[in-house]
Amino acid sequence: MSIHSIETSQNLENAAPKKGNTKPSAPSRRKPSSGRANPKKPLRPVVSKTTQIVAAKTPAKAEDPRLEPVTKQERMLTLLGQPEGASIEEMMQATNWQQHSVRGFLAGTVKRKLGFSLTSSKPDDGVRRYHVEKRRGR
């Protein structure tokens, strides 16, 4: 290596400034932080992540444990368990479902998932009624 190349590489005064360097005395373009980002919005209370997870997993307790809500499935099985059975219209009114939803519940849940034997009959009045036999031991 020649002496000339060492001397020129060590001469820092003549070297070009690197890109991206800013002067330390340059004013910042950011606004100074005042503690609140937006004065119109109120500050939220700080809640830990653990507290949020525990609150999400804990089921809400009913005020009166004796009054449990009756599910639509329970309503349907009560109607179908009556001696005369229930019509599609009665089941639609009890659950606020549409006709195809009632039929799907009868085929999918009552027959397949729960395994009840579903019978239908069409008495003289012309309205088809559905009925399930109550299982013993259930």
C-alpha positions as CSV (number, residue, x, y, z in Angstrom):
1,M,0.0,0.0,0.0
2,S,1.4,3.4,-0.9
3,I,1.8,6.2,1.6
4,H,-0.2,8.5,-0.5
5,S,-3.4,6.5,-0.2
6,I,-3.1,6.2,3.6
7,E,-2.7,9.9,4.0
8,T,-5.7,10.8,1.9
9,S,-8.0,8.2,3.6
10,Q,-7.1,9.6,7.0
11,N,-7.8,13.2,6.0
12,L,-11.3,13.5,7.5
13,E,-11.6,17.3,6.9
14,N,-11.6,16.8,3.1
15,A,-14.0,13.8,3.1
16,A,-17.5,14.4,1.8
17,P,-20.3,14.3,4.5
18,K,-22.3,11.2,4.7
19,K,-25.9,11.2,3.6
20,G,-28.6,11.3,6.3
21,N,-26.5,13.2,8.8
22,T,-28.4,16.1,10.3
23,K,-27.0,19.0,12.2
24,P,-27.4,18.6,15.9
25,S,-28.6,22.2,16.1
26,A,-31.3,21.7,13.5
27,P,-34.8,22.5,14.9
28,S,-37.2,19.5,15.1
29,R,-40.3,19.6,12.9
30,R,-42.4,17.7,15.5
31,K,-44.7,19.5,17.8
32,P,-43.7,19.2,21.5
33,S,-45.8,16.6,23.3
34,S,-48.1,18.1,25.8
35,G,-49.1,14.8,27.6
36,R,-52.4,14.5,25.8
37,A,-52.5,13.7,22.1
38,N,-56.0,15.1,21.4
39,P,-57.5,17.6,23.9
40,K,-61.0,16.7,22.8
41,K,-60.9,13.0,23.7
42,P,-60.9,12.0,27.4
43,L,-58.1,9.7,28.6
44,R,-59.0,6.0,28.9
45,P,-58.3,4.2,32.1
46,V,-55.4,1.8,31.7
47,V,-56.6,-1.8,32.1
48,S,-54.1,-4.7,32.0
49,K,-54.4,-7.4,29.4
50,T,-54.8,-10.0,32.1
51,T,-57.8,-8.2,33.5
52,Q,-59.4,-7.9,30.1
53,I,-59.0,-11.7,29.4
54,V,-60.4,-12.7,32.8
55,A,-63.4,-10.4,32.3
56,A,-64.0,-11.8,28.8
57,K,-63.9,-15.4,30.1
58,T,-66.1,-14.9,33.1
59,P,-69.8,-15.4,32.3
60,A,-72.2,-12.7,33.3
61,K,-74.2,-13.9,36.3
62,A,-78.0,-13.6,36.1
63,E,-79.6,-11.5,38.8
64,D,-82.0,-14.3,39.7
65,P,-80.6,-17.8,39.1
66,R,-84.1,-19.4,39.3
67,L,-85.2,-17.6,36.1
68,E,-83.0,-19.1,33.4
69,P,-83.9,-18.1,29.9
70,V,-85.7,-20.8,27.9
71,T,-83.9,-21.6,24.7
72,K,-85.6,-22.0,21.3
73,Q,-84.6,-25.6,21.2
74,E,-86.4,-26.2,24.5
75,R,-89.5,-24.4,23.2
76,M,-89.5,-26.6,20.1
77,L,-89.1,-29.8,22.1
78,T,-91.9,-28.7,24.5
79,L,-94.3,-28.1,21.5
80,L,-93.3,-31.4,19.8
81,G,-93.7,-33.3,23.1
82,Q,-97.4,-32.3,23.5
83,P,-99.9,-35.1,22.8
84,E,-101.3,-33.4,19.8
85,G,-97.9,-32.3,18.5
86,A,-97.3,-28.9,16.8
87,S,-97.7,-27.4,13.4
88,I,-95.1,-25.6,11.5
89,E,-97.0,-22.3,12.0
90,E,-97.0,-22.8,15.8
91,M,-93.3,-23.5,15.8
92,M,-92.6,-20.5,13.7
93,Q,-94.5,-18.3,16.1
94,A,-92.8,-19.8,19.2
95,T,-89.3,-19.3,17.8
96,N,-89.7,-16.4,15.4
97,W,-88.0,-18.6,12.7
98,Q,-88.9,-18.9,9.1
99,Q,-90.5,-22.0,7.7
100,H,-87.3,-23.4,6.2
101,S,-85.5,-22.9,9.5
102,V,-88.1,-24.9,11.4
103,R,-87.9,-27.7,8.8
104,G,-84.1,-27.7,9.0
105,F,-84.3,-27.9,12.8
106,L,-86.7,-30.9,12.7
107,A,-84.5,-32.8,10.2
108,G,-81.0,-31.8,11.5
109,T,-81.4,-31.4,15.3
110,V,-84.4,-33.3,16.3
111,K,-83.9,-36.4,14.1
112,R,-80.1,-36.5,13.5
113,K,-78.4,-34.9,16.5
114,L,-80.9,-35.7,19.3
115,G,-82.0,-39.0,17.7
116,F,-85.7,-38.5,18.4
117,S,-88.3,-40.4,16.3
118,L,-90.2,-37.6,14.6
119,T,-93.7,-38.5,13.3
120,S,-96.0,-36.3,11.3
121,S,-99.7,-36.7,10.7
122,K,-102.3,-34.8,8.8
123,P,-105.7,-34.9,10.6
124,D,-109.0,-33.9,9.0
125,D,-108.3,-30.2,9.5
126,G,-105.6,-30.3,6.8
127,V,-102.7,-29.0,8.9
128,R,-99.7,-31.3,9.2
129,R,-98.6,-31.8,12.9
130,Y,-95.3,-33.1,14.1
131,H,-94.8,-35.1,17.2
132,V,-91.9,-36.7,19.1
133,E,-92.1,-39.4,21.7
134,K,-90.4,-38.5,25.0
135,R,-87.4,-40.7,25.7
136,R,-87.3,-42.6,29.0
137,G,-84.2,-42.3,31.0
138,R,-83.3,-38.8,29.7
